[in-house]
Amino acid sequence: MSNPFSLDSIVRPNILKLKPYVCARDDYTSGILLDANENSFGTILQNEKLLTEELNLNRYPDPNQVLIKKRLVSFRGLPSIDYFFLGVGSDEIIDLIIRIFCVPGKDKILITPPTYGMYSVCANINDVGIVNVNLDVEDGKFQLKTEEISKGLKENPTVKIIFLCSPGNPTGTILSKEDIKTILNDSCFNGIVVVDEAYIDFVEEKKEASVAKWVEQYPNLIVMQTLSKSFGLAGVRLGIGISDPKIIRLMNNTKAPYNINSLTSEIVFKALSPENIERMKTICQQIRAEQIKLMSSISHLSGIGKFLGGNDANFILVQILNKKGEKPSNEGAYSVYKNLAEKLGIVVRFRGNEFGCEGCLRITVGTSQENKTLKEKLRIALEQ
């Protein structure tokens, strides 16, 4: 008698239909890598011995990571460690928030395309619905349509979480703080507002873009940050959740007991020293300066269109025009993307399929030499 096992018949239907998040490295892994918004200047810990000999790797790590949280209290200006949650990258935090607040097969999240793809992927994994309210993309402004969001919430009372990305990915645009406040105060919404601030340290300090301190006023706000970008620590996978202590307690109750490993913990603790925080700020200033030079250097290349978004992250979003130079072209942008990666040794990200990003490439700001090489290779790819 044959075994009746059928994999498809026992896998959850939403998992069978799942379209996974496409990582920047799924296609190309070598060359000058300007595709994943990593810190091209490297980790801020370049001149330090990263690990000590007293790690005691035979022991489990601190499940509460108190020492790191104490440094975050000082860095981000919150009252106590009770306002902080640490996750394995922001992705664990996104998944955890959805699992805590959404009932599978019943509840929904609301997102504002174009935006970070993991919000949708995590919702699909957890069998949670998705409501899309597109950003206002006219002239590449990429701002919230608060009235449309309010309408979407009224039409979908099962929305429990709103995900907002500021600065946005792939837009590089800071969302209006007044618009965020409007959503937080929406009297028709009994749910959570998540503001993803993965790129917040690249924003000029005078703009005061972060809403992290708002968690003291708004019990329905969760702010996400990360050490992957500005600190150059993408490889250690450390995400930060900031919220009301009652929400943080729920997240700590739900997470795996020892989610942050000892190696990550030691490196992150060193990275958050006052000296290294100042080093991070200096590097972010250098990246902003390189961003301006990069945009200026490629703006006059034949085939380059507009730069979209606010450019408040460590990347640019630029249009590639059609052969006549009349309008943005997905075909042209994808061809340039392929040529750069396969023939010219430069890996960027094609974003033309995102709403409001037709014909766009997203390019991480590299070092001065990387950007010079990019300009020359981009010129060749555009001519081809």
N, C-alpha and C positions, 0 to 999 in steps of 0.2 A: 504494500500500500504506500503510495507516494505521500510525502510530507505536504500538508495543506498550506504551509507558510506562504504568505503573500505580503511582501513589504508594503506595497502601496495601500493595502487594505487596512493596515494597522497604524499607519502614520497619520497624524492629525491633518485634515484636509488643507488647513491654512499653511502648513509647512510644505506640503507637496507643491502648492502654488507659489511658494515664496521666491521672490527675486532678491538674491542677497545683495548686500552693499558691495559695490565694485570699488576695490581699493585702488589707489593710484599706482601701486606696484604690480597689479594683476597683469598688465601688458608689457611694461618695460622696467628693467631693474638696473641698467647700467648706463653710463654716460654722465653728463651734468644733470643732476636730478632737481628740476625746478617745478615739480608737479604736485607735491604733497603738503605744501605750506610748512615744511620743516624750517628750523632756524639754520639758514645756510652758513651762518657765522660759527656754528658749532655750539656745544654745550658751554655754559658759563663756568663749568668746573674744569676747564682744560688744563689749568696749571696746578691742580690739586691731586693728591693721592685719593682716589675715589673711595676705597674701602679700607677699613681697619682690620686688624687681625683678631679683634675681640667681638666678632659678630655673633658667635655662638649659634651657628647655623643648625646645630642639633636641637635647638629649642624653637618653639613656635614664636612668631613675632608678637608684639603688643597688639591685641585686637582693637584697641582704641586709638593707637598712634597719638598719644597725648603730647609728646615732645614736638611733633610736627605741628599739631593744632595750636600749640602755644605760640609758635613762631608765626602762624597764619593770623592769629589774633592781633599781633603787633603789626604785621604787614598790611592787612586789610582793614584794620580799625574797627573790629567788632568787639562786643563786650566780653565774650568768654569762648572757650572751646566748645561750648554747647551749641554754637551756631554753625559748626563745621562737620561735614561728612567727607571721608576720603574713599575714593573708588578706584577700580582698575581702569583708568582713563575715564573720560566723560561718558563713554559708551555704557559702562556698567551703571552709571548714575541714571542715564536715560532709561535703560531697561528696568531698573529698580523703581523709578518713579511710576512708570506705566503699570508695573505689577502691583504696586501699592494702591494706586488710585483708580484703576480701571478694571472692571469685571469683564473677562473674556467673552466675546460673542454678544456683548450688550453695549458697552461704553465706547466712546470715541475720543480721539485727540484732534486738535485743530492746528494746522501748520500754515505757513505763509510763503509759498514758493515764489522765487527760487530760494531754496534753503538747504541745510545740511541733510543728507540722505538718510542718516541713521535714525531719525525720528520715525520715518515711515517704516523702515526695516524692523525696528523694535516693536512698533505697533502691529505689524503683520505677524511677527513671531508670536506675539501674545494674543493674537486673534482679536485685535482691537481695531475699530473702524477709524477712518481718516477723513476729516473735512478739510478741504483746501480753500483758502481765501488768498488769492494772489496778491503780492505786493503791488503797489503803484510803480510801474516800471517806466512810465513816460519820461523820456530824456535820461534814462538810466538813474533815476532818483532812488528807487528801491526803498520806499517807505510804506508804512502800514496804512491800510484803508480801515480805519477804526469803525466807521459806520457799517462797512461790509462785514467786519468781524462780529460786531454786535448783532447784525441780522443773521449771520451764520449760527451764532450761539442760540438765538431764539428759535431758529428752525431745527436745531439739533440739540435738544435739552440734555442728551446723554453725553455731550462733550464734557470731559472731566479735566483735561489738561490742554493748555495752549502753549506751544513751543515757539519762542521768538529768538532769533539769532542776531546778536548785536555786539560787535560788527558782524555783518552777515557773511556767510559762505555759500555761494561764490561771489557775493556782491561787494564785500569790503566796506559796507556802509553801516554807520552807527544809526540805530533807530532813534527817532525823536523820543526824548524822555517824557514829554507831555503825552504822546500817544500811548506809551507804555503805562503811564499813570491812568489814562482814560480806561484802558482795558482792565487794569487792576481794580478800578472803582466801578466797573460795570455791575449794576444792581441786579441784572438778570443772570449773572454767572456765578454759580456756587462751585468753584473749582480752583485748580492750581494754574498759575502763570509761571512758566519756566523761561528765564532769560539766559541764553547761552553766550557767555562772554569769553570764549576761547581765545580771542585775539585782542582782548581789552588792553593789554600792556603796550600794544603798538600805537594806541591812540595818544595823541599829544595830551599831556597832563592838564593843560589849560582848558581842555574841552570838558573835563570832569564827566566822562561818559558812563562810568560804572554805576549800576544801581544796587550794588552789593549791600550798602548800608541801609537800603530801604527795607530789608528784611525785618528790621526793628519796628517798622510801622505797618508792614503788610504781612499778616500771617498766612496769606495765600501765595506768597512769592518764594520761588526757589531760583537762585543764581548759580550757574555752573561756570567754573573756571578750570584751567589746566596748566600744567608745567611743560606740556609738549611743545608749545610754540615759542613764547618769549624766553623761556629758560633753556631752550634747546635740549629738552629731556624727553623727546617723543618715545625713546626706547625704554624708559622705565615705567611708562603707563601709569600716570598718577593724575586722577581727576579730582576736583574739589566741588562739593556741594555746599552752598551757604543758604540757610533758611532759619525760620523760627525753630527754637529748640524742640517743640512738640513734633514737628515734621522730621527733624534730624533724629529724634529718638525712634521714630517709626522706621527710618532708613537703616539705622544701626541694628534694630531688631530683626530686620529682614535680610540683611547681607550675610554672606558666608562669614564664619567666625574669624578667619585670618586672611582676609582678602588682600591686604597689602603686605607683600613679602619683605623680609629683613633687608635684602639688597636694595630694593627700591626705597625703603624707609631710611636707610643710612644716607643714600645719595640725596634724597629730597631734603632731609634735615640740614645737610651741608649747603644745599642750594639756597635755602631760605635764611641763611645767615645775613645780617645787615650788610656785610661787605659784598656778598654775591647778589643781593637784591639791587644794590647800586650798580654793580657790573651789568646786570640784566638791563637796567634802565639805559645805561650808556650804549649797549649793543642795540637796543630798540631805536635809539636816536640815530645810530649809524645806518640801520636798515631803512629808516624813513628817508634819510638823505640819499641812500642808494636808490630808493624807489623813485624819487623825484628825478634823479639823473637818468635812470632807466627809461622812464616815460618820455623824457625829453629826447633821448638818443634814438628811440625807435619811432617816434611820432611822425617823422618825415619820410619813413620808408614807404615806397610805393606799395599799396595794398593794405596799409594799416588804416583802420577807421577810428572810431571814437574809443576813448577809455571810459568805461562805465563804472558807476558806483562811487563811493566816497573815498576809496583808497586809504582806509583807516585800518588796514591789516598788513601782513607782510607779503602781499601779492598784488597783482594788477589783473584787471579783467578788460581785455582789449578785443575789439572787433577786427575780423579779417574780411576785406571787401571782395566782391566778385571781380572777374577779369576786367570789366569795364570801369571798376572803381565807383560804382553807383550805390551799392547797398551791401549790408552784411551778408555773407554767404556761408552756410554750414558746409557746403561741399568744399569751398576753398579753405575754410578753417580746418576741416578734418584732414585735407590733403597736406596742409602745412604741418599739422600735428604729427602725421605719419612720417613725412619726410624728415622732420627734425629728429624724431626718435630712431628711425631705422637707417638713415643715411648720414646724419650730421651729428649724432651723439648728444642731442639735447632733448630731455624729456619734460614736456609741459602737460597741461591737462585740457582736453577738449570739453567745453561746457555748452556747446551750441544747442543741445537738446533740452536745456533748462529753460523754464519760462522766462521770457524777457532777455534771453542771452543769445539770440540767434547770431551765428557766425563768430562766437566768442572763444578765445583761449584764456585760460587762467594761468598766470605765470608767477611762480614764487620769486620774490626778490632774492637774487644771489649775491655773492661777493662782487666786488668791483671787477675782478678779472672774469668771473663767470658771466657777468652782465655784458662785458665787452665781447666775449665769445658768443653769447646769445645774439647780440645785435648783428654780428657778421653772419652767423648761421641762419638767422631769421631772414635776413636780406636775401640769402641764396634760396631758401625755401620759398619765399614769396615770388622770386623770379621764375622758379621751376613750376 
